[in-house]
Amino acid sequence: MEPSDFTQNKYGRLVKGTHGYWAYIPHPLPPDIELTMELVRELSEADRSLSKLAGIARMLPNPHLLIGPFIRREAVLSSRIEGTQASLSDLFFFEAAVMKEKEVPDVREVSNYVRALEYGLHRLKDLPVSLRLIREIHERLMDGVRGENQPPGEFRRSQNWIGPPGCTLMDATYVPPPPQEMQETLDSFEKYLHAQSELPPLIRLALIHYQFEAIHPFLDGNGRIGRLLVTLLLCTYGLLPQPLLYLSAFFERYRDEYYQRLIEVSQLGKWKDWITYFLRGITSQARDAIRRSDQLLKLWQKYRADLQEARASSLLLQLIDELFTYPAINNSIAAEKLSVTPRAAQRNIEKLQNANILREITGKRRNRVYIAAEIISVIEQIDA
C-alpha cells in the first residue's frame, strides 16, 4: 500500500506496521457530509422506491410469502462476488437433499449465507445489530467451509489485506487497521450503530457499510457480512417490514465501481461519490424487487384462482403457499408442512403436477424432488 495514494487525511490516518507495511485506520463515523442537490435527488429517488417496496411488503397476504426465494437469490449473488460458482438451482437441490455437497462444493457456502441471514433476522427480535450479533452471524456463515480454520465468529488477531491474487502485504491495494488498533475502531463503529443521528437513514447506512469494509475485522467473510448487514439494518431502521431488498446484484453488476468507490473514500475522501453509488443501488434493487414481487404475486393469485375454480382442497392451497416460500419440495417436506401422511402428501403433489405447477426433476422412482419452475424462473431472471 503506497502512502502517496492516500492524499486525504481528514477521514482516516496511516500507521506503519511492525514489519514495515502501511495500514489505514478510518476515523470514527460520521464524517462531514454536505447534502448537495445531487445527493438530495438520489436520496429522494431511493426513499421513494424503497417506500413503494415497503408498501408491497406490508400488503403480502402471508408475511412469509416471497421472503425465502429472495433470501436465497441474495445468498447466491453475494457469494458469487467472492468467487463461488453455485447457482440458485444448485442451492434448491442441495437444500432438498438431492445434490451431495461434494458434487457442488460451493453450495455449502451459499447455504451457510442463507442460514446466517435467517439467523440474523430472527435474532433481531432479542438483540440489536451489534458486534456480538455480527460475530454470531459470522460463525454460522463460515461453519464447515473454506476459511473455517480462521476462527469463525472471532475477530482477527493477525493482519489481513486486500489486493490482486498473489499480492503480498507490502504491495496490497489496501491494508485495514492492524489488530492492536482494530478493536478501538470496532468499538467506535458499534457506538455509531446505536447512536442517534440527524443524517437520513439511507445515507447513514452507506457510511456504515463503508466503515465495516474499511475495518475488515475478519480474516474471511467480510464482504458477505457487510452486505448482510445492509439487509438487517434496513429492517432495524423500519425502512422495510420484510427483507425483500438486497444490494449484491447491483454490487456484482458494477463490481469494479463498487471497489473503486470504497477505496476512493479511504484514499481521497470521496464520500459523495460512494454515497451516490450506494443510493443508486438502493433505487435499482428496490425497483427490481418491486417487479419480481409483482410477477410472483400475480402468479400466486393465478395458481390459487385456478385451483379454487377446480374446487381444490385447502391442503392444496396451503401447498401452493409453501411453494412461494420455498419452490422446491419432496414428499417428506410436503407431509411435514401439511401435517399429513406421506401418501396424502404425494397425492397433493401429483395434483399440482397435473396442473403443470410442479415438475419432477430427478427422474428417479424414489426420493423424488419437484420444483415450481415458473416461480424459480422469476427469481433467477437477469435484472432488467
HUQUIFEN-V390387 format. One line per field, one symbol per residue. psi: psi as a letter, one per 20 degrees, with the letter a starting at -180 (. if undefined). A space follows every 10 residues. Layout:
psi=???
//
This chain:
psi=pphiiniojh jrqqqprhji rqqpoqqqqq roponrhggg gggggggggh hgghgghhjp hphipigghg ghggggghhh hjjqiqrhgg gggghjkgpq hhhnhihhgg hhggggghgg ghhhhiprpr hghgggghgh gjojrpiijm npjpqqjrpr rpaqpiqrhh kqhporpqhh ihhghhghgh hhhiqqqiqq hhghhggggg gghhhmiqhq jggggghhhg gghhggijhp hqnipqihgg hhhlgghghg hghhgggikm gggggggghh gggghghghg ggggghhhgg hggggghhhj lqrhhhhhhg hhhihokpqa ghgggghilr qhghghghgh ghghjkhqpp ihjrhrlqqq qnhhghgghh qqq.
//
